[in-house]
Amino acid sequence: MRPETLVRDHTIYSCVMGSRAFGLATEDSDTDRRGVFLAPTELYWRFEKPPTHVEGPAEEQFSWELERFCELALRANPNILECLHSPLVESVDDTGRELLTLREAFLSRRAYETFTRYAQGQHHKLDAEVRTHGAPRWKHAMHLLRLLTSARDLLRTGVLTIDVGDEREPLLAVRRGEVPWREVEARMNLLTREGEEAARHSPLPDEPDRRRVEDFLIRTRRASALQPGPPSAPPCSRPA
């Protein structure tokens, strides 16, 4: 089965991400699509396994196979967790709806480490750009502020919200380069400290509910195995 066929025929959930989902879209914003597909169980009985992810077939489209998606979500991967909370859902079937009911099962205090580690990496890149070019890529600076705010609020409330709401205009001002880098960096440092404080008192559990997610995956794989598939090739004849 070709990768594009898996996306076309077996997607259980797809959404729009990026600036459009964050409430930060402008006239020239791309439409980033992300999705989850369920590879038929029978494909795992072969030596060549299905792909864990597929890029395309449309531009700015990326999809994960369900098991890989769940693995990354349990590790509190920021991009994956945000996909589960996109306000712009394009398609979802019954399996996808059950996946969405598991959103809270994936959330844990691990998010502090993963979000912080990602933010630190991005901050170092911005610092290097300032030293080399005198200014950062302002779009990346805007998105880092958004991420730090989202992480802080998740740790404070136990709820992941990715739409920036009333912060849209202040963040777009950063993107336009209207806010001095020192002020932007000061905001980043403040959000980092607030995130550290929130992590110490977070209502999130220490670990995600791995058993609940695994039960969902097993039931889904079993149901897929019971679905009728294409007729198998006849067995090869053996010499007498």
N, C-alpha and C positions, 0 to 999 in steps of 0.2 A: 504494500500500500504506500503510495507516494506521500511525502510529507504534506503537500498542499491538500491532498484528499483528506487527511486526518483533520486538518483545520476546517475544511469546507463542510465535511459530513459528520464530524464528531465533536464539534465545539459545544461545550455545556454552558459556557459563560463567556461573554465578551463585553468590554467596556471601553470607554475613552479615558485616557489618562493625560498627564502633562498639564500644560497651562489651562486647557479648557476645563479639566476636572478640578483644578485648583482655584478656579475663578480668576485667573490671571491672563486670560486670552486677549490678544490684540488682533488687529486686522490681518497681520502676517503670520499668525500662529499656525503651526501644523496641527493635524489631527492624529494623535498617537493612539493607536488601538492595541489593547492587550486582551489576551484570552486564555482560556483553559480548555483543553480537549481531552477526551477520554479515549485512549487507544483501546480497541477491542481486545478483550482478554486473550483470545486465541492467537494474537500476534506474539504474545510472550512465550508461546510454546515452541517457537522457532529459534534457530541459532542466532539469527539476526533480529535484534530487539527493536521496537519502535523508538524513534528519537525522543529525547527528554524535552526538547523544545524545537520550535520551528519559527524561522524568521520569514515573514511574508504570509501568503503570496502578495498581498497588497502592500503598497508603500507605507512605512511607519507602522507596520503590524508585527507583533511578536506574540507567540503563544507558548504555553508550557503544558506538558502532559500532566494530568491530575496528580500523580504520585510525586513528581518532582516539585510541583507547585506547593503541595502540602508539606513536603520536606523543608522547603525554603521558608514557608510561613511559620512552621514550628520553630525555626531558628531566628524568627523575628526579622527576616530580611525586610528592610523598609519599603522597597519597591513592591514586593509581593503583598505585604500587609495593606499598603495603600490601594492596590488593585481591588482588594475585597471591599473597600469602602468608597469606591468611586460613586459619585452621584449620577454619573452618566452611563447607565447600563444599556447596551445596545441589544443584547439577546441573552436569554437564560432559559434553560429547560428545567425539568423537575430535579435532575441531579445537581444542576447549578444552583437551584434555589436551596437545596439542602446544604450545599457548600457554603452559601451565604449565611445560613443559620448557625454555622460553626465559627463565625467571625470571632466571637468572644473566646472560643476555645484556643485560638492561636495566640491570643494576647497574654503577655507575661512581662515580668520585670526584665527579661532578657532584652526587651526593646531599648532599655537605657543604654546597654553596651553597644548594640548594633547601630542604633541611630547615632550615638555619640562617635563611634569609630568612623562611620561614614562621614559625619560632619567634620571631624578633625582632618580627614584626608582632603576634603574639599577646601577647607580653610587654608591648609598648607599650599594647595595649588593657587589659591587666590593671592596669598602672600607672595608667592614666587612671581606671579604676574605683575604685582605692584612693584616689586624690586626691579623687574626686567623692563616693564613697559610704562611704569608710572601710574597704572590704574588696572583694576581687575576687569574681567569680563563681567559687566554689571548684571547681565541676565543670570549668571551663575551665582553671583552674590545675592540677588533677590531670592532665588530658589533655596539657597542655604538658610537664609533668614526664615523662610516659610517652613523648612524642614525642622529647624530648631524650635520654632513655635509649636508645631504639630507634636513633636516629641515631648516637649514640656507639658503641654495640655493633656496628652495621653497619660503621662505618668501621674499627673495631678488628679485626673478624673476617671481613668480607666476606659475612656472612650476616644477612639481615633477619628478625628474630623479633618478632612483634607481641604475643604473649601475655605479660603482665607477670610471670607465674609467682609467685615468692615476694614480689614487690613489691606484690601485690594489697592487703594490709591497710594498709601505710603509705600507699599512694596513696588508698585509700578514706578514711583518716583526714583527708587533705587535703581531699577532697571534702566531708566533714562539717564542715569548718571547725575542726577540732581542732588544727591546726598553725598557729602564728602566721605572718603573711605574711612577716615578715623571714626566718624560717627557710626558708619555701618559696622565697623569692627567692634566698636563699643557695644552696639546692640547685640552682636553675636556673642560676645563674652558674657553679657548680662543673661541672655537666654540660656547659655551653657550653665551658668551658676544656678539659675532657677531650675533647670532640669536636674542638676545634681541634688538640690534640695527636695524636689518633688519625688525623686527616686527613693529617698530615705523614708518617705511616708506614703508611698503609692498604694492605692487599693488593689493594684494588679497582683495576681499570684506570682510566686517565685518562678514557677514553671508552667508551660502551656499544658492543656489537657490532651496529651499525646494519645491516651487510650481511646478517647472519644473520636478523635480524628482517624485513628487506625481502624476502628470499628466501621466508620463510614467508608473508608477506602476498601476494606475487605468486602463489605456488602455490595459495593458498587462493582467491584471486579467480579464477584460471583454472579450478579445479575447480568453483567455483560457476557459472561461465559455461557449463560443459558439462552442468549439470543441466537436465533438461527443465522448462520453465516453462509457465504457462498459455497457451492458444492466443492468437495475436495477432489483432487486429481485421483484417478484410479491407481491402485497399487501396482508397482512394477511386477511383471511376471518373472518367475524364477525358472532357471533351466531345470529340466527334469533330471 
